[in-house]
Amino acid sequence: MMKSRHLALLLTILVFALPLGSFAQQNAQGVPLLTLDDAVSIALSNNRLVKNSALEAQKYDFQVSTMRSKRLPHFQFSVLGGELLQPFDFTFAKGTFGTYPGVGPIPSTDAKVHTPARLTAFLNGSIDVPLLQQYKIGLGIRAT
């Protein structure tokens, strides 16, 4: 009797275990089959080392483009504005800068110079072209 119970229990376990194994091997409807190429692309897209390598390659591309931009002209503009707090008045007496033969005294009469206290501006612009450094910049690009 004990032997028959063990045998019945063993047969029951085998009956329930066999269909589970066969269901696991079959492809369910609506679930796509994972190919080797898909598995490799998923693994590469989630790999931290591959992402770091791609970022390093982008950094070197950025450095090369930065070096190439040094070959181009550099434009620089600046504006300086200001106003005097008080006006300046200068008076130069006759002959202050000397008396020369044939010319006479400089200035010939008393000269008054008046600088009003108003807004003044200074504009400056430059274009720098690295003509002599082109070869050196090219070497830097190749080295990078």
C-alpha positions in Angstrom: 0.0 0.0 0.0 2.8 2.4 0.8 4.5 1.4 -2.4 1.5 2.2 -4.4 1.1 5.6 -2.8 4.7 6.5 -3.6 4.1 5.3 -7.2 0.9 7.3 -7.5 2.7 10.4 -6.1 5.6 9.9 -8.5 3.3 9.5 -11.5 1.3 12.6 -10.5 4.5 14.7 -10.3 5.6 13.4 -13.7 2.3 14.1 -15.3 2.3 17.7 -14.1 6.0 18.3 -14.8 6.1 17.1 -18.4 3.7 19.6 -19.9 5.4 22.5 -18.2 8.7 21.6 -19.8 7.2 21.3 -23.3 5.3 24.7 -22.9 8.5 26.4 -22.1 10.1 25.3 -25.3 7.3 26.6 -27.6 7.0 30.2 -28.8 3.9 31.9 -27.5 1.6 33.7 -29.9 2.5 37.5 -30.1 5.9 37.2 -28.5 8.7 37.9 -31.0 11.6 35.5 -31.3 14.9 37.1 -30.1 17.6 36.7 -32.7 21.3 36.8 -32.1 21.6 40.3 -33.8 18.8 41.7 -31.6 20.5 40.3 -28.4 23.9 41.8 -29.4 22.3 45.2 -30.1 20.4 45.2 -26.8 23.6 44.2 -25.0 25.7 46.9 -26.7 23.0 49.6 -26.1 23.0 48.9 -22.4 26.8 48.5 -21.9 28.5 51.2 -19.9 31.9 50.6 -21.4 30.6 50.9 -24.9 28.8 54.2 -24.0 32.0 55.6 -22.4 34.0 54.7 -25.6 31.4 56.5 -27.7 31.7 59.6 -25.5 35.5 59.5 -25.7 35.2 59.4 -29.5 32.9 62.4 -29.4 35.4 64.3 -27.2 38.2 63.7 -29.7 36.0 64.8 -32.6 35.2 68.0 -30.6 38.9 68.6 -30.0 39.7 68.2 -33.7 37.0 70.6 -34.7 38.3 73.1 -32.0 41.8 72.8 -33.5 40.4 73.3 -37.0 38.6 76.5 -35.9 41.9 78.0 -34.8 42.8 78.2 -38.5 40.0 80.7 -39.2 40.3 84.5 -38.7 39.4 85.8 -35.2 37.1 88.9 -35.1 37.2 91.1 -32.0 35.2 94.2 -31.4 35.1 96.4 -28.3 33.2 99.6 -27.2 34.2 101.8 -24.4 32.0 104.6 -23.3 32.2 107.2 -20.6 31.5 110.8 -19.5 33.7 113.4 -17.9 32.6 114.5 -14.4 33.8 118.0 -15.0 34.8 119.8 -18.2 38.5 120.5 -18.8 39.7 124.0 -19.8 43.2 124.6 -21.0 44.9 127.8 -22.0 48.2 127.8 -23.9 49.9 131.2 -23.9 51.5 132.7 -27.1 54.8 130.9 -27.8 54.5 128.2 -25.2 55.8 125.5 -27.6 58.7 127.7 -28.8 59.5 130.5 -31.2 61.0 129.3 -34.5 62.7 131.4 -37.1 60.6 131.8 -40.2 57.5 130.5 -38.4 57.3 132.6 -35.3 55.8 131.7 -32.0 53.7 128.5 -31.6 50.8 129.1 -30.9 50.8 132.6 -32.5 48.0 133.8 -30.1 46.7 132.6 -26.8 44.9 129.3 -27.4 41.9 128.2 -25.3 40.9 124.5 -25.4 37.5 123.5 -23.9 36.5 119.9 -23.4 32.8 119.6 -22.5 31.5 117.0 -20.0 29.5 114.9 -22.4 29.2 111.2 -23.4 32.1 110.0 -25.4 32.7 106.5 -27.0 35.7 104.6 -28.2 35.1 101.9 -30.8 37.8 99.3 -31.6 37.8 96.4 -34.0 40.4 93.9 -35.2 40.7 90.8 -37.4 43.5 88.4 -36.5 44.5 85.8 -39.1 47.0 83.2 -38.0 49.0 83.1 -41.3 52.4 81.9 -39.9 50.8 79.3 -37.5 48.9 77.3 -40.1 51.5 74.6 -40.3 51.7 74.3 -36.5 47.9 74.1 -36.3 47.9 71.4 -38.9 50.4 69.3 -36.9 48.2 69.8 -33.8 45.2 68.5 -35.7 47.1 65.4 -36.9 48.4 64.8 -33.4 44.9 65.0 -31.9 
